[in-house]
Amino acid sequence: MRASQVDFENAKNQVKLLKKDPGNEVKLQLYALYKQATEGPCKMPKPGVFDFVNKAKWDAWTGLGDLPQETARQNYVDLVSSLSSPESPGQARPGAESKQGAYETLVVTSEDGITKIMLNRPAKKNAITTKMYQELMLALQAAGKDDSALTVLTGNGDYYCSGNDLTNFTDIPPGGVEQKAKDSAVLLRDFVSCFIDFPKPLIAVVNGPAVGISVTLLGLFDAVYASDRATFHTPFSHLGQSPEGCSTYTFPKIMGSAKAAEVLIFGKKLTAGEACAQGLVTQVFPDSTFQKEVWARLKAFAKLPPNAMRASKEVLRRGEREQLHAANAEECRVLQGRWLSDECANAVMAFLSRRAKL
Ligand SMILES: CCCCCCCCCCC/C=C/C(=O)SCCNC(=O)CCNC(=O)[C@H](O)C(C)(C)COP(=O)(O)OP(=O)(O)OC[C@H]1O[C@@H](n2cnc3c(N)ncnc32)[C@H](O)[C@@H]1OP(=O)(O)O
C-alpha cells in the first residue's frame, strides 16, 4: 500500500486523462494532496477573503496539517485510482483496484488482500456527515463480501476523524426536530450494527486524533494501530450527549469500569500511549514510520488463510453479539432523548457559532 515515486508520477498523468470532471471538492483535495506530497505542509500566507479560489486552495492544503509527505503521496495515488472510471481501466495503478469511484466522502481501494476505506473530508477533520454514515455502511457491506482478507478504516489528512459532523443537527426535516432525532437514532443503530456484524478482521489505522463516535467504535475493531500523534477524546457530556458505538459495553470490558467512566462520562482525552496501556489500542508507532510499519504488518496478516481468520473472529465475537446489539439499541434510545435536550442544543449551537471547541 505504499506508493512509489513512479506511482505518483503515473497518478499525476492519469489526472490529466480523466474523462469525467471529478467536481470542485475532489479537485481541491487533489491539489492539496499534490502540494503536501511535493512541498510538505502549507506555509503560504492566508489569501484575502475575496480571493475565493486561492482561499479554497489554501483551506484544502492547510487542512492536511502535518500529514507526512509520503502519506500525502499515497493518498493522492489512492484518490486518483478511485476516480479512474471502469471505461478506462488502463488508468488505474497496477495492482490497485478502485472499488467504488462513486463515493463522495470516502476513498475505497483494494490491494494486496486488503480493502482500505479512507474517510475523505480532510478539510473538516473527517467529520461524519449523514452522507458519510450512509456511504460507510455501503462500503462495509461491500468489503464484508469482497475477496480481500482484511478491511481497514483510516482517515485522510491530519485527523483520523472528528466524530459526528455537528452540522448534522442543522438539517431539520418538515417533521421537525423530534422526527430528525428519531430518524437519526435509526441511522445510528444501523450504522453501528454494521460494525458489530462485520464478518472479517477489521482494523483501524488511526493516523491522527480521533473524537466521539470514531473512538467509541474502536471497541468493535479486531486491531487498532495508532500513530503517536493520535489522541482519543469522547466529550459526550460536554456536548450534552451520551456514549454510543457499544462503548457502554466494550469500554468497561476493555479498561475496567473506573477508567471507562473517566473517559465516557467526564470526557478525559487519552494520548495514544494511554489508550494503548488501557487496552483500547493494540500498538502505537512513531508518526514518522507509522504508515510504513503498519502497512507492512497488515500485508503480512493479509497473507494468512482468510477463512481461518474469519472463523477465529466469529468464535471470538459470537458470544457477545447479542449483548452488543442490546447495548447499541439502548445507547440509541438514550441519545434520541439527549438530542432533544437544551444541554445538547446549546453545546451544538456554541460550536456552530464558533464560540466553543473541544
Ligand atoms: C436532532 C438530532 C440530530 C442528530 C444527528 C446525529 C447523527 C448520529 C450521531 C452519532 C453520535 C456521535 C457523537 C460524536 O461523535 S460526538 C463528537 C462530535 N465532534 C466534536 O464535537 C468535534 C468538534 N470539532 C472540534 O472541536 C474541532 O474542530 C477539532 C478539535 C476537531 C479540530 O480543531 P482545529 O482547530 O484543529 O480545526 P478546526 O476547528 O478549524 O476544524 C477545521 C474545519 O473542520 C470543521 N469541523 C471539525 N470537526 C467538525 C465536526 N465534528 N463537525 C462539524 N465541523 C467540524 C471545523 O468547523 C472547521 O470548519 P471551517 O474550516 O469551515 O471553519
The ligand as an SDF file (V2000), in Angstrom:
LIG
                    3D

 63 65  0  0  0  0  0  0  0  0999 V2000
  -31.5820   16.3400   16.1160 C   0  0  0  0  0  0  0  0  0  0  0  0
  -30.7190   15.1550   16.1100 C   0  0  0  0  0  0  0  0  0  0  0  0
  -29.6310   15.1190   15.0960 C   0  0  0  0  0  0  0  0  0  0  0  0
  -28.6330   14.0900   15.4080 C   0  0  0  0  0  0  0  0  0  0  0  0
  -27.7130   13.7310   14.3010 C   0  0  0  0  0  0  0  0  0  0  0  0
  -26.6600   12.7790   14.8090 C   0  0  0  0  0  0  0  0  0  0  0  0
  -26.4400   11.5390   13.9960 C   0  0  0  0  0  0  0  0  0  0  0  0
  -25.5560   10.4890   14.6520 C   0  0  0  0  0  0  0  0  0  0  0  0
  -24.7690   10.9320   15.8500 C   0  0  0  0  0  0  0  0  0  0  0  0
  -23.7990    9.9080   16.3810 C   0  0  0  0  0  0  0  0  0  0  0  0
  -23.2290   10.2890   17.7160 C   0  0  0  0  0  0  0  0  0  0  0  0
  -21.8640   10.8180   17.5970 C   0  0  0  0  0  0  0  0  0  0  0  0
  -21.3430   11.6330   18.5240 C   0  0  0  0  0  0  0  0  0  0  0  0
  -19.9990   12.2480   18.3730 C   0  0  0  0  0  0  0  0  0  0  0  0
  -19.1980   11.9250   17.5380 O   0  0  0  0  0  0  0  0  0  0  0  0
  -19.6530   13.4860   19.4960 S   0  0  0  0  0  0  0  0  0  0  0  0
  -18.2060   14.3020   18.8690 C   0  0  0  0  0  0  0  0  0  0  0  0
  -18.5620   15.3890   17.8980 C   0  0  0  0  0  0  0  0  0  0  0  0
  -17.3720   16.0880   17.4810 N   0  0  0  0  0  0  0  0  0  0  0  0
  -16.9580   17.2420   18.0220 C   0  0  0  0  0  0  0  0  0  0  0  0
  -17.5490   17.7780   18.9250 O   0  0  0  0  0  0  0  0  0  0  0  0
  -15.7110   17.8620   17.4110 C   0  0  0  0  0  0  0  0  0  0  0  0
  -15.9430   19.3000   17.0290 C   0  0  0  0  0  0  0  0  0  0  0  0
  -14.7280   19.8470   16.4370 N   0  0  0  0  0  0  0  0  0  0  0  0
  -13.7590   20.4690   17.1780 C   0  0  0  0  0  0  0  0  0  0  0  0
  -13.8520   20.6220   18.3700 O   0  0  0  0  0  0  0  0  0  0  0  0
  -12.5560   20.9670   16.4140 C   0  0  0  0  0  0  0  0  0  0  0  0
  -12.9410   21.2000   15.0850 O   0  0  0  0  0  0  0  0  0  0  0  0
  -11.3870   19.9500   16.4500 C   0  0  0  0  0  0  0  0  0  0  0  0
  -10.8010   19.8780   17.8760 C   0  0  0  0  0  0  0  0  0  0  0  0
  -11.8240   18.5640   15.9800 C   0  0  0  0  0  0  0  0  0  0  0  0
  -10.2510   20.4490   15.4890 C   0  0  0  0  0  0  0  0  0  0  0  0
   -9.8770   21.7700   15.8400 O   0  0  0  0  0  0  0  0  0  0  0  0
   -8.8520   22.5750   14.8880 P   0  0  0  0  0  0  0  0  0  0  0  0
   -8.6940   23.9260   15.4720 O   0  0  0  0  0  0  0  0  0  0  0  0
   -7.6400   21.7620   14.6480 O   0  0  0  0  0  0  0  0  0  0  0  0
   -9.5980   22.6400   13.4710 O   0  0  0  0  0  0  0  0  0  0  0  0
  -10.9200   23.4380   13.0980 P   0  0  0  0  0  0  0  0  0  0  0  0
  -11.8550   23.5110   14.2430 O   0  0  0  0  0  0  0  0  0  0  0  0
  -10.5530   24.7230   12.4270 O   0  0  0  0  0  0  0  0  0  0  0  0
  -11.5760   22.4240   12.0320 O   0  0  0  0  0  0  0  0  0  0  0  0
  -11.3890   22.5630   10.6230 C   0  0  0  0  0  0  0  0  0  0  0  0
  -12.7600   22.6120    9.9860 C   0  0  0  0  0  0  0  0  0  0  0  0
  -13.4400   21.3850   10.2760 O   0  0  0  0  0  0  0  0  0  0  0  0
  -14.7000   21.6560   10.8970 C   0  0  0  0  0  0  0  0  0  0  0  0
  -15.0210   20.5520   11.8180 N   0  0  0  0  0  0  0  0  0  0  0  0
  -14.1580   19.8350   12.5480 C   0  0  0  0  0  0  0  0  0  0  0  0
  -14.8180   18.9100   13.2640 N   0  0  0  0  0  0  0  0  0  0  0  0
  -16.1080   19.0720   12.9850 C   0  0  0  0  0  0  0  0  0  0  0  0
  -17.2980   18.4050   13.4350 C   0  0  0  0  0  0  0  0  0  0  0  0
  -17.2610   17.3650   14.2780 N   0  0  0  0  0  0  0  0  0  0  0  0
  -18.4730   18.8140   12.9560 N   0  0  0  0  0  0  0  0  0  0  0  0
  -18.5520   19.8440   12.0660 C   0  0  0  0  0  0  0  0  0  0  0  0
  -17.4530   20.5120   11.5900 N   0  0  0  0  0  0  0  0  0  0  0  0
  -16.2610   20.1130   12.0650 C   0  0  0  0  0  0  0  0  0  0  0  0
  -14.4840   22.9770   11.6050 C   0  0  0  0  0  0  0  0  0  0  0  0
  -15.7160   23.5910   11.8600 O   0  0  0  0  0  0  0  0  0  0  0  0
  -13.6370   23.7190   10.5810 C   0  0  0  0  0  0  0  0  0  0  0  0
  -14.5130   24.1240    9.5430 O   0  0  0  0  0  0  0  0  0  0  0  0
  -14.3050   25.5620    8.8320 P   0  0  0  0  0  0  0  0  0  0  0  0
  -12.9580   25.4980    8.1850 O   0  0  0  0  0  0  0  0  0  0  0  0
  -15.4340   25.6440    7.8620 O   0  0  0  0  0  0  0  0  0  0  0  0
  -14.3730   26.5830    9.9340 O   0  0  0  0  0  0  0  0  0  0  0  0
  1  2  1  0
  2  3  1  0
  3  4  1  0
  4  5  1  0
  5  6  1  0
  6  7  1  0
  7  8  1  0
  8  9  1  0
  9 10  1  0
 10 11  1  0
 11 12  1  0
 12 13  2  0
 13 14  1  0
 14 15  2  0
 14 16  1  0
 16 17  1  0
 17 18  1  0
 18 19  1  0
 19 20  1  0
 20 21  2  0
 20 22  1  0
 22 23  1  0
 23 24  1  0
 24 25  1  0
 25 26  2  0
 25 27  1  0
 27 28  1  0
 27 29  1  0
 29 30  1  0
 29 31  1  0
 29 32  1  0
 32 33  1  0
 33 34  1  0
 34 35  2  0
 34 36  1  0
 34 37  1  0
 37 38  1  0
 38 39  2  0
 38 40  1  0
 38 41  1  0
 41 42  1  0
 42 43  1  0
 43 44  1  0
 43 58  1  0
 44 45  1  0
 45 46  1  0
 45 56  1  0
 46 47  1  0
 46 55  1  0
 47 48  2  0
 48 49  1  0
 49 50  1  0
 49 55  2  0
 50 51  1  0
 50 52  2  0
 52 53  1  0
 53 54  2  0
 54 55  1  0
 56 57  1  0
 56 58  1  0
 58 59  1  0
 59 60  1  0
 60 61  2  0
 60 62  1  0
 60 63  1  0
M  END
$$$$
